[in-house]
Amino acid sequence: MKLLTGFCSILIFACCQLVYAETKINSNLESKVFLNYTQEELDRNYTQTVWAPNFKQIMERMNYRSELTIKTLGEPESYQYDKFSTHKN
């Protein structure tokens, strides 16, 4: 019985080491572009449409409210800070 228990323990340990080694090899195949992130991971985390499935509705609402504000208050005024500024009135 002790022999069987020892054999099972060795077998489990060997399998865990094999899985760990395979995982490490696969993770090294994907190149990291920033810190420990791959390009795919960065794209997935910074694509806001993933987090807001109603993205189009939000943008339409924002555009509508912006147009309504301009109709109510008029076009925004802008002022040149100095004569060297590249900003045009």
C-alpha positions in Angstrom: 0.0 0.0 0.0 2.8 2.4 0.9 4.5 1.6 -2.4 1.3 2.4 -4.3 0.9 5.7 -2.4 4.5 6.7 -3.1 4.1 5.8 -6.8 0.9 7.9 -7.1 2.6 10.8 -5.4 5.5 10.7 -7.8 3.2 10.4 -10.8 1.1 13.4 -9.7 4.3 15.4 -9.1 5.6 14.5 -12.5 2.3 15.5 -14.2 2.2 18.8 -12.4 5.8 19.5 -13.5 4.9 18.7 -17.1 1.9 20.9 -17.1 3.9 23.8 -15.5 6.7 23.4 -18.1 4.2 23.4 -21.0 2.4 26.5 -19.7 5.7 28.3 -19.3 6.8 27.4 -22.9 3.4 28.6 -24.3 3.6 31.9 -22.3 7.1 32.6 -23.6 5.9 32.1 -27.2 3.7 35.2 -27.0 6.0 38.2 -26.9 5.3 40.8 -24.2 5.1 44.3 -25.5 4.5 46.3 -22.3 5.5 45.0 -18.8 4.0 41.5 -18.7 1.2 42.0 -21.2 1.0 40.8 -24.8 -0.5 43.0 -27.5 -3.7 41.0 -27.5 -4.1 41.5 -23.7 -3.5 45.2 -24.0 -6.0 45.5 -26.8 -8.6 43.6 -24.9 -8.2 45.7 -21.8 -8.2 49.1 -23.5 -11.0 48.6 -26.0 -13.8 50.5 -24.3 -16.5 49.1 -26.5 -16.0 45.7 -24.8 -17.0 47.3 -21.5 -19.9 49.4 -23.0 -22.0 47.2 -25.3 -24.3 50.2 -25.9 -21.4 52.3 -27.1 -23.3 53.6 -30.2 -26.2 54.7 -28.2 -24.0 56.6 -25.7 -22.1 58.4 -28.6 -25.4 59.3 -30.3 -26.8 60.7 -27.0 -23.6 62.7 -26.4 -23.7 64.2 -29.9 -27.4 65.1 -29.5 -26.8 66.8 -26.2 -23.8 68.7 -27.6 -25.8 69.9 -30.6 -28.7 70.9 -28.2 -26.2 72.8 -26.0 -24.8 74.7 -29.0 -28.3 75.6 -30.2 -29.2 76.9 -26.7 -26.0 78.7 -25.8 -24.6 79.4 -29.3 -21.2 78.6 -30.7 -18.4 78.5 -28.1 -16.2 81.6 -28.0 -12.4 81.3 -28.2 -9.8 83.9 -27.4 -6.2 84.1 -28.5 -3.9 84.3 -25.5 -1.1 86.2 -27.1 0.0 87.4 -30.6 2.2 84.4 -31.0 -0.4 81.8 -30.4 -1.2 79.4 -33.3 -4.9 79.2 -32.1 -7.2 81.1 -34.5 -10.5 82.8 -33.4 
